[in-house]
Amino acid sequence: MTQVVTLTMNPALDIATSADKVMPTDKIRCGTPRYDPGGGGINVARVIRTLGGDALAVFPAGGASGQALDALLDREHTLYCRVPIAGVTRENFTVDERQSGQQFRFVLPGPALGEEEWRACLGRLARLAEGARFVVASGSLPPGVPADFFQQVSDLARKAGARFVLDTSGEALRETRTGVYLLKPSLRELREWVGQELATEAEQITAARSLIAQGVGEIMVVSLGAKGALLVTAGEAVRLDPIAVPVRSAVGAGDSMVGAIVFGLTRGFSLREAVRLGMAAGAATLMTPGTELCRRDDVERLYGAPIA
C-alpha cells in the first residue's frame, strides 16, 4: 500500500541526445543517447521517489519499448504496476542542438487502446487506490480512450477515499467536470478551457475561481512559465514568483512540479509551501539535460531548506 498512486495512460520511452545542428536531408550525427521512463504520472512517481516519498505508477504498456520502460523503472527502484496491452508503447525523441542551444522535441502518438485495455487500467487503479491518500493522473489520453476518462478516475478516487490530482489538457480536461482536489493547468490550457484571452492576473484568477465554483476542483495551480504560478482557491489567490535558473531542458518540468506538490502535501506542508516546493522541483528539472528530471540536492537548494 502506498500513499500516492499515479496513472499514466500514454507512457513513453524517452530518448534524448544532442547534435551540432539539426537540418533537413543530411544525416545528423548525434551524441550518446539517454533513455528515461516517460509519461506524466510516471514522472510524478519518479520525482516523489527522488524526494524520499512513496508512490506507485500505474500504466498500460506493450512491445519491446514497454519492456524497456519496465527495465528502466526497475533500475531506479520506482514502484509500478504495468497493465499489458497489445500495442507498442510509444517513443519520444529529444535533440539538443549544440550550436544554437535550442531543443527539438519529437512526440509520437501512443498506441490505440481497446475498451478492455483501458477498463483494465481502471480496475487495477481501483484496487491499488484503496488506502492511498492521493491519486494523480497526468498526461494525455491515447487513441481509443474516451474523453471523459479522467472523470471516471475522479469518481474512482472519491470512492476509494483518495484526493484526486489532475494534470492534463484539451478535451480530456474539459470533460472532467467534478470531484478533483487539485488541478494544474498552464495559462495556455486555462485560456483554452474557458475560451478567453485572460490577459491580466485578475482575469486569470476569476477564470480559475469560476471553475472552482462549478465544482470541477477545489484548488487550481496555474503555471505561468517565466512569471511563476498562481495558487487559487475559493478564498485565496496568491502569485508565487518564479525561480531563476539556467535552463537546459524543459522536459518533465511540469510533472516535477506536480510530484513535489503532492509529496509536500503527504508530508504535511501547507498548500502554499507545497506549491513553493513544486516550483523548486520544476526549476531544478529545467537545470538538467535532456529527459533527466530534478535532483534532490538542487530542489532543496532552490526551496531553501532540507526536505524531511
N, C-alpha and C positions, 0 to 999 in steps of 0.2 A: 504494500500500500504506500502511495506517495502523496505528498501534499499537492503537487501540481501534475496534471495530465495535459499534454498538448496534442493537438490534432493538426496534421498537415495532409491535405487531400491532394496536393500537387507537388510532391517532393522532387528533388533533383540531385544528380551527381554534379557538383560544381567543379569546373576545371578552370584554373587561372594560369596565365602565362604572360610573357612580355615579348615585345618585338621592337626593333628600331623604328620602323614606320609601317603603318597599315595602308596598303594601296591595292587598287584593283589589278587583276590579271596576273601579276608576278607572284611567284612563290614567296611567302613571308616566313622567314626563318625565325622560329620562336625559341624562347628560353625554356628551362626546365619547368614542366607543368607542376602545379599544386592541385591536389584533389581534396575536396571537402564535402561532407554531407550537407545538403542544401534543402531549402524549403522553410517557410516561415516558422511553423511550430517546432520543427527540428532545431532550428537555430535558437529559438526561445529556450528549449530544454537544454541545449548546449551551454548557453550563457548562464542559466541558473546553476548548472553543474560547475561551471568555471568559478562562480562566485561562492560556491560552497553549499548550494542548496540541493533540493531533492525534486527531481522531475522525471517523468516518463513520457516519451514521444510515441504517439500512435500514427501510423501512416500506411497507405497501400503502396506496394512496390512489386516489381516483377522484372524478369530478364537479368542479363549479366550486370547491367548498371544498378539494378536493385540489390544484387548480391554484393556489389562493390560498396553500396551505401551501408549495408549491414556491417561489412568488414571495417569501414571507417569509424562507425559508431562504436563497435567493439573495441577498436584500438584506443579510443579516447574515453572508454568506460561510461558512455551515455546510455542510460536505460531506454529500451524501446520495445515496441510491440509492432511487428510488421504483419499487415494483412495481405496475403498473397493475391495477386491479380494476374490475368492472362497477358496484359500489355507490358511493354518495356518502359521502365522508368526513364524519364527524360534526362538530358544532359544540358547544362548551361555552360557557356564558354565566355570568359572574360579575358580581354587582352589589354595590357597597359602599354601604350606607345611611348617608348623612352624619349624620343626626340621632342615630343610636344608636351608630355606629361598627361595627355588625355587618356581616358579609359573607354574601351568599346565593349559593350555587354550584349551578347547574343543569347536570347532567352527562347528556348524551344517550347512548343506546346506539349502538354502532358498527354499520356495515353488515355483514350476513352475508357470510362468505367461503365460496366453494365450495372443494372439495378441491384443484382445480387451482390456485386462487389461493394458498392457504396453503402448498401444496407448492412453488410458485414462490418464495415468500419464503424457504423453507428452502434451496432450490437457490441463490438469489442470495447468501444469507448464507454458505453453504458455500464459495463461490468467493472472497468478499471476506474471509473469516476466515483464509484461508491467509496465514501470515506475521504475523498480528496477535498481540499479547500478551494482549489481553482481548476477550472477547465479553460484552456487557452486555445483558440483556433486562430491560425494566422496563415495568410497566403491566399492564392487564387483557387478557384474550382476548376478541375479538368473537364473536358467534354464528357457528356453523359450524366453529370451530376446536376440535379435540379437547382434552380436559382435560389430556392428557399431552404437550401440545405442547412445553412447556419442558423436559421430559425429553429429547425429541428434539433440542432445541437444545443441551442439556448434552452429549449424545453427539456431536453435530456438532462442538462446540467442542473436545472431547477429541481427536477425530480430527485436527482442524486444529492441535493443539498449543497452543491458547489456553486461558487460565484463564476460567472462566465465572462471571459475577456476576449474581445474580438478585434482583429486587425486584418481587414480585407478591403475590397474596393468594388466599384461598378455595381452591376445588378445584384451580386451576392450581398453587398452591403445594403442596398436599397430594399431588398426583400427580407431583411432581418428587422422585425418590427417591434419586438418586445423582449424584455427579460435579460438584457445584457447589463452586467455590472459596470464594465469599463470598455469604452471604445477608443481606438487610437487612429483616427483618420489624419491624413496630411491635409494641409489647407486646400490643395487641389481637389482631393477627394471630397472634402466638405463642400466646396463650391459645386462640384458635380452633383452631389447628393441633394442639395437644396435648390440648385438651379439659379444661383445668384453669384454676383461677382465678389461680394464680401471684401470690399476694398479697405475697410477700416477695421480696427480691432473691435470696436463696439458692434459692428455688423457681424463679425465672426462670433463674438460671444452670444449675440442674440440668436444666431443660427444654431449654435450648439445648444443653447437653452431651449429652443423650440423643439428640438429632437428629444431632449430630456423630458420636456413637458408632455410629449406624445407617448412617453413610456418606453421609448426604444432602449435607453440605457440610463444609468444613474450618474455616470461620470464620463466626461469627454476630455481626452488629452489630444489636443490638436497640434501636430508637429508643424512648425513654421520654417523649417530649414535654417538658414543663417540668422533668422530672427528669434530662434528659441522655440518655445512651446507655450500653449495656453492650457491651463487646467481649469475646467469649467464644471461646476455642479449647479444644482438648483439655487444654492445660497452663496456660492463663492465663485469668483473668477480671478485668476492670477496668471500673469505672464511671467515666465521664467526666462532669464537671459541665456543666450547661447554660451557655450564654452568654446573659446577659440583654440583650435589645434591645427597643426599641419595636416592637410588632407592627402592621403594616399589612395584610398578606395572607399566608396560609399556602400559597397555590397554588404548587406546584413546590418546596417546601422539601425534601421527601424526595428528589426527583430531584436537586436541587442537592447534597445530602449524598452521594449515590451518585457523582455525577460527580466531585466533588472528591476522594473517597476513591480512585477509580480513577486520577485524574490524579496524586495523590500517589504511588501505587504505581508508576506509569510513570516517575516522577522519582526513584525510589529511596528514598522516605520509609520509615521503619519503619512497621509496621502501626499502632501506636498514634498516631504523628504523622499518618498518612494519615487516620485516623478523626477526629483533632482538627481537621484541615483540613476534613474533611467537615462537621463540626459548625459550623465558622465559615461555610462556604458556605450551609448550611441556615439559620443565623441571619441571614446577610446577605440571603437571599431573603425572610425574614419582614419585613424593613425596607422592601421595595419595594412599590409599589402594584399592585393587580390581578393580572395574569398575568405581570408582569415578573419575571425571575429575578435572581440575585445580580449585583452589580457587583464587579469585581476589587478596586478600592481598599477597599471595605468588607470583603471577605474577608480581605485582607492585614492590615487594621487589627484585625479580630476575632481572627485567627490569631496576630497579634503579631509577624509577620515578613514581609518581601517573599517573593514566590513566584518562584523562579528559573525 
